[in-house]
Amino acid sequence: MSGLLLRDAEIGGSERADVRVAGGLIAEIGGGLARVPGERALECGGGALLPGLCDHHLHLHALAARRHSVPCGPPEVTGPDGLAAALRDAVPDGHGWVRGTGYAESVAGDLDAAAIDALRPDGPVRVQHRSGALWILNSAAVRAAGLASAGHPGIERDAAGRPTGRLWRADGWLRTRLPAARPVDLGAVGRELARLGVTAVTDATPDLGAEAAASIEAAVRDGSLPQRVHLLGLPPDARTGPHPRLGTGPYKIVLADSGLPALDDLADRIRLVHGHGRPVAVHCVTREALLLLLAALDETGTLNGDRVEHAALVPPETVADLAERGLRVVTQPGFLADRGDDYLRDVPAADVPDLYRYRSLLAAGVPVGLSSDAPYGPLDPWAVMAAAADRTARSGTVVGRDETVPAAAALRSLLTAPDDPGGLPRKVSVGGAADLVLLHVPLNEALRRPSAGDVRATIADGRLVQE
């Protein structure tokens, strides 16, 4: 099939026209375009045709692994009895392990090995905290992973030096202690993203191993992952192989709330990355982490493309600092819809207005890229868009009303390119890449109540990948 003809699509929220796609590009836009031999025609009925959406921060392999994991937190599991049932009924993998994800303290408090033993003692069990920063292992898993004799700094120990089963920011290390995993199915992730209208993503996994990077590159090259992919986790001096749908983004640095680095150490690391011509993408979820980053950048200077990941807490006095340094922010208002009630319960009232700022950043001239942080946050970009517009928690309480933005502003952020989060939104224009999403309804109707149900078809690199 030589191409695709989209008939009677709404473009730019007003104009209705036909759009011809050929060779991975938008070849022609006009009225009454005639179908050419071998071309497939799709009647759009005035539905909006948009550039495909970009999720500026997610984790591809973790998304794939989630499909073979047991939900251990909200909304599926909300209390101790539900957790006990989930772990009791879980079917171990081929190596006898049970993998749980999404745990939150609101379910059953602070878990450790003994607490999981009481729920599922027969065989190794590991449960990931919903933040992605913590794994909790039962006693069988502690023994199987050899934590007692291991020296990783993330291993939490009791007063006697015994592992508690809690392991902080040690994903890569833990993976070396586990049985060999089966290859991940990134094709399933690609199909799920296409169903949502996503045609580009930035994988924000830090310190991405060579094998993981190779599997992503292979999935892009063979088309099983149809999205354009930017990688943040490659080493500072590394780049993706030449391919038009692969790119190397800023280098990911995690400022963990469980242990911040010294100022000089952080500044040295940023200088090293900048020396290779790469900007940095720095994970900041606390006030202290953000202030440390700003202080380090005062020492090193900034590079175009430097960005703050999450910016979960942004004190008002730092908004201007972000703008003056030319920093971008990639944030996740979807967390407010997903966890807003937890924030209202656990975050000091004085800090609630600082959570996942958006409107004040835009007003100060800070480019803001929206993202999901999936699987740790809700994947659906339309739900993220709605959360940016209403900031409403599950209970119906609004979290930080002054930071709401129109849904159209949130959509513009999702239309920016992976290498330009929060920059100029892409447009449907002749010569542009044929990465497109077709809606069932006109744009104004879609923006009144953003919903993934409005996605009718997704086109990636000129191919119809979801219909």
VOGU-3710 file (C-alpha; in Angstrom, 3 decimals, decimal comma):
1> msglllrdae> 0,000/0,000/0,000  1,589/3,240/-1,155  0,028/5,708/1,252  -2,940/6,999/3,158  -5,560/9,618/2,335  -7,363/11,190/5,286  -10,569/12,776/4,021  -12,369/15,685/5,688  -10,192/16,047/8,787  -10,261/19,097/11,037
11> iggseradvr> -6,813/20,733/11,113  -5,711/23,384/13,571  -9,059/23,368/15,323  -10,923/25,034/12,451  -9,988/24,201/8,832  -11,356/21,016/7,272  -9,313/19,424/4,524  -7,955/16,194/3,078  -4,459/15,077/4,073  -2,279/12,772/1,990
21> vaggliaeig> 0,428/10,735/3,748  3,228/9,132/1,730  6,774/8,037/2,472  6,426/8,755/6,170  5,594/12,420/5,510  2,572/14,647/5,084  2,666/14,984/1,306  -0,359/17,155/0,549  -3,152/19,080/2,261  -6,140/20,386/0,311
31> gglarvpger> -9,800/20,060/-0,546  -11,171/17,206/-2,607  -7,891/15,321/-3,039  -8,329/12,385/-5,399  -7,339/8,921/-4,177  -4,389/7,457/-6,069  -4,013/3,755/-6,909  -2,911/1,662/-3,937  -3,742/4,399/-1,470  -6,028/3,688/1,459
41> alecgggall> -8,723/6,290/2,159  -9,978/6,979/5,686  -13,114/9,090/6,161  -12,529/11,427/9,123  -15,963/13,078/9,302  -14,564/16,329/10,677  -12,650/14,672/13,509  -9,557/16,558/14,651  -6,234/15,518/13,121  -3,345/16,377/15,434
51> pglcdhhlhl> 0,367/15,708/15,581  0,890/12,559/17,640  1,303/13,116/21,369  4,681/12,961/23,111  5,132/11,596/26,633  8,246/13,423/27,813  9,120/11,072/30,713  8,254/7,398/31,166  9,982/4,026/31,636  9,524/1,531/28,804
61> halaarrhsv> 10,950/-1,605/30,406  9,142/-0,989/33,692  5,907/-0,590/31,721  6,531/-3,924/30,048  7,378/-5,617/33,359  4,207/-4,262/34,957  2,166/-6,481/32,651  3,567/-9,534/34,484  3,329/-8,103/38,002  0,782/-8,191/40,802
71> pcgppevtgp> -0,853/-4,831/41,639  -0,157/-4,103/45,311  -1,442/-0,548/45,670  -4,290/1,818/44,842  -6,653/1,756/43,135  -6,659/-2,056/42,868  -5,435/-2,711/46,430  -6,383/-0,312/49,214  -5,936/-2,192/52,502  -4,115/-5,025/54,297
81> dglaaalrda> -6,730/-7,635/53,406  -6,515/-6,742/49,728  -2,718/-6,943/49,805  -2,849/-10,319/51,538  -5,254/-11,634/48,901  -3,190/-10,230/46,011  0,026/-11,856/47,204  -1,671/-15,101/48,247  -3,266/-15,533/44,825  -0,229/-14,422/42,806
91> vpdghgwvrg> 1,193/-16,997/40,423  5,020/-17,129/40,595  7,072/-16,762/37,422  9,043/-19,609/35,907  11,770/-19,140/38,524  9,338/-19,186/41,452  9,396/-15,424/42,128  6,399/-13,160/42,727  6,761/-9,537/41,576  4,438/-6,883/42,985
101> tgyaesvagd> 4,232/-3,213/42,025  2,553/0,023/43,048  2,722/-0,366/46,829  1,858/2,645/48,974  2,043/3,014/52,747  -1,679/3,807/52,838  -2,287/0,114/52,085  -0,549/-1,526/55,061  2,083/0,831/56,482  5,853/0,438/56,081
111> ldaaaidalr> 6,536/-3,019/54,680  9,643/-5,039/55,427  10,650/-8,681/55,015  8,803/-9,837/58,119  5,589/-8,089/57,055  5,623/-9,761/53,627  6,526/-13,122/55,215  3,259/-12,922/57,153  1,388/-12,567/53,853  3,348/-14,834/51,502
121> pdgpvrvqhr> 6,214/-16,814/53,105  6,446/-19,596/50,512  9,016/-18,528/47,961  10,746/-15,282/47,056  8,570/-12,165/46,803  9,600/-8,625/45,878  7,264/-5,645/45,990  8,090/-2,297/44,417  6,999/0,955/46,031  4,885/3,103/43,726
131> sgalwilnsa> 7,658/5,732/43,631  9,947/3,211/41,932  12,682/4,085/44,442  12,229/1,135/46,823  11,977/-2,640/46,596  10,791/-4,645/49,592  11,839/-8,319/49,676  10,522/-11,106/51,882  12,960/-13,342/53,739  13,153/-15,936/50,975
141> avraaglasa> 13,987/-13,192/48,463  16,559/-11,654/50,831  18,320/-15,032/50,987  18,047/-15,671/47,260  19,500/-12,243/46,437  22,278/-12,623/49,010  21,584/-9,305/50,743  23,181/-10,344/54,027  26,684/-10,451/52,548  26,216/-7,779/49,882
151> ghpgierdaa> 27,648/-4,279/50,103  25,237/-2,136/48,083  24,613/1,164/49,933  20,878/0,910/49,275  20,478/-2,180/51,468  18,648/-1,113/54,626  19,840/-2,910/57,775  18,592/-3,139/61,338  20,632/-2,303/64,451  22,261/-5,735/64,319
161> grptgrlwra> 23,300/-5,304/60,694  20,712/-7,684/59,276  18,904/-6,710/56,042  15,363/-5,509/56,682  14,306/-6,463/53,168  14,126/-2,832/52,058  16,392/-1,913/49,152  16,695/1,699/47,948  17,491/2,831/44,388  19,168/-0,394/43,409
171> dgwlrtrlpa> 17,203/-1,604/40,376  20,225/-2,360/38,220  22,125/-4,034/41,036  19,157/-6,136/42,127  18,664/-7,290/38,566  22,112/-8,914/38,680  20,997/-10,929/41,721  17,798/-12,244/40,160  17,233/-15,193/37,804  17,560/-14,263/34,154
181> arpvdlgavg> 14,410/-12,481/33,062  12,519/-13,345/29,898  12,790/-10,774/27,108  10,392/-7,887/27,612  7,592/-7,358/25,109  8,036/-3,728/24,107  5,613/-4,323/21,254  2,764/-4,586/23,757  3,838/-1,266/25,268  3,983/0,283/21,813
191> relarlgvta> 0,446/-0,863/21,067  -0,837/0,529/24,348  0,807/3,888/23,657  -0,594/3,935/20,115  -4,081/3,307/21,466  -3,668/6,539/23,456  -2,426/8,551/20,471  1,223/8,645/21,597  3,791/8,633/18,782  6,898/9,775/20,683
201> vtdatpdlga> 8,314/9,107/24,142  11,334/9,925/26,249  12,562/6,956/28,265  13,796/8,450/31,529  15,284/5,328/33,056  18,636/6,321/34,595  21,846/4,396/33,908  20,200/2,358/31,165  22,204/-0,826/30,704  23,585/-1,800/27,314
211> eaaasieaav> 21,188/-4,732/27,007  18,147/-2,594/27,869  19,197/0,138/25,442  19,788/-2,429/22,713  16,330/-3,942/23,184  14,685/-0,517/22,846  16,716/0,286/19,740  15,861/-3,109/18,214  12,133/-2,607/18,881  12,226/0,809/17,196
221> rdgslpqrvh> 14,183/-0,496/14,220  11,868/-3,463/13,580  8,758/-1,343/14,102  7,336/-3,307/17,037  7,758/-0,081/19,041  6,366/2,421/16,509  7,015/5,507/18,630  9,972/7,847/18,265  12,168/7,266/21,325  14,578/9,578/23,136
231> llglppdart> 16,832/7,988/25,762  18,049/9,811/28,876  19,878/6,897/30,491  22,773/6,417/28,071  26,257/7,153/29,469  27,368/10,808/29,076  29,612/10,033/26,123  27,221/7,622/24,370  24,679/8,169/21,635  22,021/6,008/19,984
241> gphprlgtgp> 22,856/4,390/16,678  21,844/6,268/13,534  18,108/5,948/13,045  15,576/8,699/12,338  13,248/7,542/15,125  15,907/7,204/17,830  17,490/10,063/19,728  19,735/10,775/22,692  18,305/13,177/25,237  19,871/14,934/28,210
251> ykivladsgl> 21,737/12,752/30,695  19,600/11,624/33,635  20,861/12,420/37,141  18,822/11,278/40,134  18,918/13,421/43,271  17,456/10,818/45,585  15,481/12,054/48,555  17,015/9,143/50,515  20,500/10,679/50,222  21,565/13,843/48,403
261> palddladri> 25,123/14,177/47,049  27,553/16,855/48,172  27,351/20,105/46,196  30,862/19,716/44,777  30,173/16,135/43,683  27,006/17,150/41,865  28,726/20,097/40,202  31,583/17,841/39,036  29,102/15,396/37,554  27,244/18,128/35,686
271> rlvhghgrpv> 30,540/19,518/34,332  31,455/16,039/33,075  28,162/15,681/31,214  28,291/19,214/29,809  31,836/18,510/28,667  30,433/15,816/26,358  28,028/18,343/24,877  24,972/16,912/26,618  22,560/18,775/28,856  21,337/17,201/32,098
281> avhcvtreal> 17,881/16,032/33,160  17,868/16,099/36,953  15,322/14,233/39,063  14,090/16,583/41,817  11,098/15,682/43,977  11,966/17,642/47,128  12,642/21,286/47,888  16,146/20,374/49,068  16,979/18,595/45,811  15,819/21,544/43,712
291> llllaaldet> 17,805/24,052/45,763  20,891/21,824/45,540  20,549/21,639/41,758  20,196/25,416/41,432  23,295/25,902/43,586  25,257/23,400/41,481  24,229/25,123/38,253  25,455/28,407/39,715  28,868/26,718/39,848  28,775/25,018/36,451
301> gtlngdrveh> 26,600/27,258/34,324  23,775/25,853/32,226  23,644/24,232/28,814  20,726/24,649/26,455  18,370/21,747/27,140  19,128/21,370/30,861  15,898/20,332/32,553  14,306/19,453/35,871  12,443/16,154/36,025  9,284/16,091/38,164
311> aalvppetva> 9,743/19,404/40,041  7,305/17,926/42,551  7,871/20,754/45,047  8,761/24,193/43,678  8,889/26,988/46,269  7,524/30,242/44,811  10,861/32,027/45,195  12,547/29,485/42,900  10,186/29,950/39,935  12,099/33,012/38,737
321> dlaerglrvv> 15,391/31,166/39,333  14,311/28,412/36,943  13,401/30,981/34,301  16,617/32,999/34,706  18,742/29,891/34,203  16,830/28,889/31,066  15,779/25,573/32,577  12,893/23,457/31,354  10,592/21,488/33,633  9,122/18,089/32,796
331> tqpgfladrg> 6,344/17,401/35,258  3,428/15,058/35,974  0,129/16,594/37,101  -1,384/13,126/36,722  0,024/12,383/40,177  -2,461/14,900/41,605  -5,392/12,908/40,266  -3,810/9,611/41,290  -2,349/10,540/44,706  -3,746/13,956/45,528
341> ddylrdvpaa> -5,573/12,781/48,640  -2,333/11,268/49,949  -0,557/14,576/49,371  -3,313/16,464/51,185  -2,926/14,086/54,120  0,877/13,813/54,233  2,307/17,060/52,816  2,394/20,106/55,146  -0,447/22,453/54,238  2,001/25,279/53,544
351> dvpdlyryrs> 3,689/23,146/50,860  0,557/22,034/48,987  0,529/25,108/46,678  4,086/24,172/45,618  3,094/20,717/44,318  3,543/20,103/40,588  3,344/23,757/39,625  2,266/24,562/36,092  0,534/27,912/35,565  3,129/29,898/37,536
361> llaagvpvgl> 5,968/28,258/35,572  4,363/29,148/32,253  3,727/32,711/33,452  7,424/33,057/34,323  8,485/31,823/30,886  9,624/28,344/31,943  8,965/25,768/29,190  6,941/22,898/30,677  6,785/19,423/29,192  4,030/17,084/30,374
371> ssdapygpld> 4,558/13,415/30,989  3,227/10,386/32,812  6,239/8,851/34,601  4,464/5,578/33,817  4,287/3,001/35,228  4,761/5,018/38,433  2,096/7,503/37,325  -1,001/7,160/35,125  -0,001/6,455/31,519  -3,036/8,019/29,802
381> pwavmaaaad> -1,973/11,442/28,381  -5,620/12,543/28,149  -5,986/11,928/31,897  -2,757/13,876/32,446  -4,231/16,707/30,343  -7,425/16,670/32,416  -5,416/16,662/35,648  -3,467/19,728/34,518  -6,759/21,474/33,840  -8,613/20,599/37,057
391> rtarsgtvvg> -5,995/19,208/39,527  -8,718/17,165/41,185  -7,917/14,277/43,534  -10,013/11,105/43,701  -12,044/12,615/46,561  -12,988/15,594/44,402  -10,723/18,020/46,259  -8,733/20,441/44,098  -4,992/20,390/44,855  -3,497/23,820/44,124
401> rdetvpaaaa> -6,268/25,610/42,239  -3,966/28,518/41,307  -1,825/26,179/39,176  -4,583/24,985/36,820  -4,150/25,635/33,089  -6,601/25,318/30,192  -6,695/21,864/28,627  -5,521/23,486/25,378  -2,291/24,602/27,085  -1,692/21,086/28,385
411> lrslltapdd> -2,296/19,682/24,904  0,252/22,102/23,416  2,863/20,692/25,791  2,080/17,149/24,679  2,496/18,245/21,052  6,092/19,400/21,534  8,935/17,266/20,191  10,989/14,933/22,422  14,058/17,149/22,011  12,077/20,327/22,776
421> pgglprkvsv> 9,736/19,674/25,743  7,581/22,701/26,379  8,811/24,378/23,181  6,838/25,130/20,043  4,052/22,603/19,394  4,297/20,616/16,185  1,676/21,236/13,507  0,019/19,260/10,751  1,765/20,739/7,716  3,099/19,635/4,354
431> ggaadlvllh> 6,561/18,138/4,666  6,104/17,316/8,346  6,539/13,843/9,776  3,428/11,697/9,460  3,159/11,011/13,195  -0,505/11,811/13,717  -3,532/11,116/15,879  -7,072/11,273/14,522  -9,947/11,942/16,919  -13,588/10,994/16,617
441> vplnealrrp> -14,608/14,580/17,429  -13,510/18,151/16,662  -10,770/19,611/18,847  -12,952/21,966/20,875  -15,208/19,088/21,854  -12,239/16,916/22,819  -10,809/19,661/25,038  -14,033/20,097/26,981  -13,560/16,674/28,561  -10,230/15,095/27,523
451> sagdvratia> -10,597/11,344/27,072  -8,597/8,601/25,402  -11,934/7,363/24,126  -11,794/10,162/21,546  -8,762/8,596/19,841  -9,890/7,009/16,588  -6,595/6,210/14,851  -2,862/6,691/15,321  -0,348/7,020/12,492  3,378/6,607/13,119
461> dgrlvqe> 5,970/7,162/10,408  3,145/7,127/7,884  1,814/3,751/9,031  -1,620/3,253/10,524  -0,594/1,542/13,784  -3,913/1,775/15,634  -7,459/2,012/14,353
//
